[in-house]
Amino acid sequence: MSTHRKRDDRKLELPTVDWLERQSNPEKFFADLSFALSEFGFMVLTNAPGLDDEFQHRAFREVRGFFDAPMDIKKTAHISNTPYFRGYTLPTPADRGHGQVIENFQYGFEQEPVCAYDDASQPIHRRLFRGPNTWPQSTELSGFRPLIEEMNSIYHRLTHLLGEAIVESLGEDPAAFREYFDFDEPDLAASLNHNFSMDVFDESAKALVRSSYEAFDSQNVGAHIDGPPFIALLINDRPGLQVVAGEGQWIDAPVTCRTAEGDYEVPVIPGSVIVNTGGTLMHLSEGRYSATLHRVNTTLIPEGETRVSMPYFLLPKMEDDLVPFGKTRAAQQGAAGYQAGRDRGANACVNRMGTFPQVTRRWWAEEFEALKQKQREEVEAETQAAFRLAEERAQRFKQNRSTQ
């Protein structure tokens, strides 16, 4: 693969789907939905219930209040305090080599543990994903937890409503979504991310960071697909998110809530939410909707500012195989690289363990060592499948553009 891609003079933007047309113009809604997820794997959902501009401004105000709090307050919610991967992580070092400096806060549903975290009589995913959140201990952040719990409820309901619509767009019974996503017994991996701009890098590092982002296929900038979820939802208040689409070029995703003055070189669509296909949907749709490579480009975050994003990953039930919609049993290897018989719960757990080593070292070191190689192979299979499907999509896109 070449290290640089020529950009088309006609600037591409992610397709938009209007949620209100679900009722007012369902034919257009489903056509737009199908086009977005089959040809881009990403879309901008406007008029999403509960996520209007007023709510988003309130959400970003509370979340930025947390990230702006003194470090000793944030550390009261440190993620390593419990085995459940909930809480605050410190900024990553600027010299780590990934072109990003980020701190974040992980949360899920407030749940009682199923058992002791090290009780091996229970499957590992039930021990790791079910538990309480780790909240900051400060009266100065009294609005933070209520806001996160409210947003969790909004995101959760939207994921189910949109998930059923996506299944319907595939020509399948929407009830099939509920077979894999129990509304009352969910597993969740949600995050608040705080990305720093180029300001935090010294002058010698800035040139390397810029060159890494200029290379289409750089390995150092955190480009990835979202493997475990059906779909991912996200709101953000600064530029930075980029998506591979079209003929293999990076497309800038819009800002969904403007919380600072100034002009951005990316679209600003107040009150919208960015939606992308996850590996679970890629498999269940047999590749008709494929997961898409994406990244946060540090060089796009305005200097002197930071970027907050709030991604939401509702996870499917982790027992048994994922059988594609309309099928009676799983193929030995599906179109999305999914192997029948895999331990999906262990895969999702190792994904968390690899992302947050500070928790793993304290609580899950033996489990991670035993499971990491298998998970690495499964992620590679899914990623390669996503690349193959993306190449097919790019060819379709190129043909369609040549006829316009």
N, C-alpha and C positions, 0 to 999 in steps of 0.2 A: 504494500500500500504506500502511496506517495505521502510525503510528510506535509504537503500543503495542498489545499483544494482551492480551485478557482471559484470565486463567488459570482453568482448570477447578478446581473445589473438590476433585475427585478427583485427587490427585497422581499423575501418570504416572511410571512407572519403565521403564527399558529391559528388554526381555524377556530371560529367561535360558534358555540351552541347556546341558544337561548332557552333556559329552563321553562319560561312561561309558555313557549310554544309546545311544550308537552301536552298542554290542554287546548290551546287556541289553534294550533296548526300541527297536529301530530305527524302528518306525513312529512313535513319539512323537518321537524325535530328529529325523527328517526333517520332521515336521509343525512342530515348534518352530523348526527352522532356516529353513524356508520362510516361516513367518509373520514371524519376526524381520527377515529381509532384504527381504521384499516390503513389509511395513507400517511398518518403522522404518528399515531400512538400517543399523542398529546392533544389537548384542546383547552380552550378557555370557556368555562361555563359562566354565563352571565345570569343575573337574577336568581342566583342560588339561594334557596330559602334559609334565612337566618344569618347570612353572611354579607349583609348590605354594608355600605360604606361607613355608616355610623357605628355598627358593631365592630368592624375591622379597626377603626380608629381607636376605639376603646380597648380592643385586644392588644394592639401594638403599644399603646400607652402603658398598659400594665406589664407587658412582657419586657419592654425596654426599661421600665422601672426596676424590674428584677435584675436585668443584666447591668444596669448602671449602679446597683447597690454596692456597698463596700464588700470586698472579697471575704471578710470574716463572716458576713451574713450569708453570702452565697454558699460558703463552705459548710454551713449548718445543714445544707441539703445535699451534701456530696454524694455522688452516685455509688461510691463504694461502701456507704454506711449499711446497706442491706444487700442481699443476694438477688434482688428482683430487677436490677437495671433501671432503677427509677432515681432521678435526681440530677444534680449539677455536675458538669465536667469542666475543668479549667481550660483556658485557651491552649490550643496546640502550639508547640514551638514554631517560630517563624523559619527555623532552619531545618525543618523536618523533610523538606524536599517535595512537598505535595502542592505547593503554590497556594495554600490556603492556611489561614489562621482562624480558628473557630472555637467558640465555647458553646455549650448547649445545655438543655434541660430535658430529660426524658420523663415521660409520664404515661400512665395507662388508666384503666378503670380502678377505682378504689375497691379492692377485694381482699377478703380474708385468705391467707395461705391455705392451700389444700392440705398440707402436711409440713413437716420440717423440710427445709430446702435440701437436705442430704439424705432424705428417706428414699432409698433406691427402689422401694416396693412400688412407687408411683412413677409414671413416665416423666422424663426430664422436663418436657414442656409444661406439664401441669405444676411442677415445682418452681419453674423459673418465671413463667408468665403471669401466674396468679399471686397477687400480693398487694400490699399497700404502697401508696406513693410516698416519696420522701420530700417533704415540704420545707421551705426556709422558715427558720424560727425567728421571726421579727414582726413586731406590731406595725412597723413602717410599710410592710407589704401586705396589708390586710385584704386588699382587693385582688391579689394575685391568684390565690387558690380558687375563689369563687369564679373568676373569669375563666380559668383553665377548665374547671368542671363544666361550666356553661358551654364553652367551645367544644369540649369533648362530646357533649350531648348533641350539639348541632351537627358536627362532623359525622357522628355515628349514624344519625338519622338520614343524613344526605347520602352517605355511602350506601345504605340499604335502598333508598329510593332510586338512586342513580344506578346501582348495581342491577336491580330488577329491570330497569329500562334498557340497560345494555344487553342483558340476556334476551329481552324481547326483540331488540334490534338484530339479534343473530337468528331470529325466527324460532326461538325456543320458548318454552313455558317459563315465565318470570319466577314461578315457584321454585324452579331449579336453583336459583340463587340462594334461597333459604335452606336448601339442603346442606350447603357448605358454610353458611353464615347464620348462626343462631343469634337473634337480636338480644336475647336476655342473657346469653352466656358467651360473651365475646372475648377474643384475645386481641391485644392491641400493642402496637409499638408506635408511639407518637413522640414528636420532638419539637422543641423550640430551638432554633439555630441562630447564632449571632456571628456573622462573618465580618472580619475586619478587612479594610481596604489595603491598598499597596503601601499606605503610610507606615505599617508596622514592619516592613522589610527594610534592611539596610541597602545602601546604594549598590553594593556588589551583588546582592541577591535579586534586585529588581529586574535586571536584564535577563537573568535566567528564568524568572517567573514569566516575564512577557514572552520570551521565546518558546516556553513550554505551551502557553496558550495559543500561540500562533501556529504551532504544529497541530495538524488535524488529529493525529492519532497519538499524541503524547501520553505516556504512561504515568505522568507525575501530577495530574490535575484532578484526580478523583472522578473521572468519567465512569459511569456505571449504569446498570439497569436495576430496577426495583424487583427483586425476585419473589419474595414471599407474598405480597398483597395481590388482591384482585385488581384494585385500582388504588392510586395514591391521590390524595387531595392536598392542596397547598395554597396558602396566601403569603404574600411577601410585600415588603415596602421599599425596596430598592432594586435596581437592575442587578443582574448577575447570572440568573438561570439561563442556560442554553441547552438546546435540544438538537440532536442530529435528525434531520428529516430531508425531504426532497431528494435531491441527487447526491446526498452525502455532504451536506454543509451544516454549519452550526446556525441555528435560528435563535434569536433572542426572544425569550418569553416576556410577557408584559409584567408590569407592576400592578398589583391588585388594590393597593391603598397608598396614596401619596402622603407621607408624613413629614416631608421636608420641602423647602422651597427649591426652585431650580428646574431646569429642563433636563429631561432624560432622552437618550437616543433610542429608547425602547418604548413601545406603547404603554400607556397608563389607562387601565380599564377599572375604574373604581367599583368596588363591590363584587368583583368577579372572583372565581376560584380556578386554579389551574389543576387539571385532571390528567393523569397519565395511566397507561396500561401497565399492570404488573405481570410478573411471571405466571401467577396463578391464572389470570384471564388469558394470557397467551396460550397456556396449555389447554384450558377448558374450551377455548374457541378453536382449538386445533390450528393455531397460527393465523386465523383470520384477523385477529387483533393482536399485533405483536408489541412486545415491550421495546422501548426506545432508549438508546444511550443518551445520557444527559449529564450535566456538570454545573457547578457554580464557577463562573469566571471572575476571579478576584479583580482583574484589571478593569472590569465594568463598574465596580462599586465606586461611586464618586469619591475622590480624595477628600479626606477630612471627615468622611461619614462611615457608617457601618450598615450592614444589611441584616434584617431579621426576617426569617421565614418560619412557617409553622406547618411542616408536613405531617400527614396523618396516614397511617398504614394499618387498616383493619385486616386481621389475618384470618384465613379460613380454618375450619375445624382441622385438627392435626392428626386425627385418627383415620386410618384406611387410605386407599388410593383416591386420587383426584380423577374421576372418570369424566372425559369430555362430554359436554352437553349433547344429548341425543344418543349416547352410546350406552351399552349395557355393561361394558367392562373396559378397563384400561389397556391400551396397547403396551407392548413390552417397552417401547420407547416412542413417546409422542412427538408431534411436530415441533414442540417447544423444548426438546431435549430432556423431557421429564422421563425418568425411569420408573416403571411400575414397581411397587413393592418398597420404595424408598421410605425411610423414616423421616417424614416431613417435619415432625415435631423436633427431632434432634437437629435437623437442618436449620430450622428457624432459631433454635437456641444457640447453635454454634455461630450463626450470623451475628447475634448479639454479643457473644463472647469475644469474637474477633474484633468487633467495633469498639468495645469498651474493656480493654485489657486490665484496667485498674480494678474492675469488679472481678474479672476472671481470676486474676492472681490471688485474690483474697478468698473467693468462695467456690470457684469452679475449675481450678487448675487441672485436676485429674480428668474430669469429664472432657474438657477441651482437648487435652492431649490425645485422648482416646478417639475423639470424633472428628477432629479438624480435617484430616486428609480426605475422608469420605465426602464431607461437605464441600471441600475445595473442588473436588472432581465434579460434583453435581452442579455447583455454581458455574464452572467452566463450560459444562455441557449446555446449560441454559443460555449462557452468554453467547456461545457460538451459534446456537439455534437462533437467537435474536439477531445476530449479524446476518445469518443466511436469509431470514425473513425480511430484514431491512434491505438487503441487496435486491430481492424480488420487488419490494415496494419501490425502491429507487428507480428500477427499470420502468415500472408502470408510470411513475411520476414523470420520468423523462419523456416517455412517449406522449403522455397527456399534455405536457407543456409544449412539445414540438408541434402539436396540432392547434394550439391556441393562437 
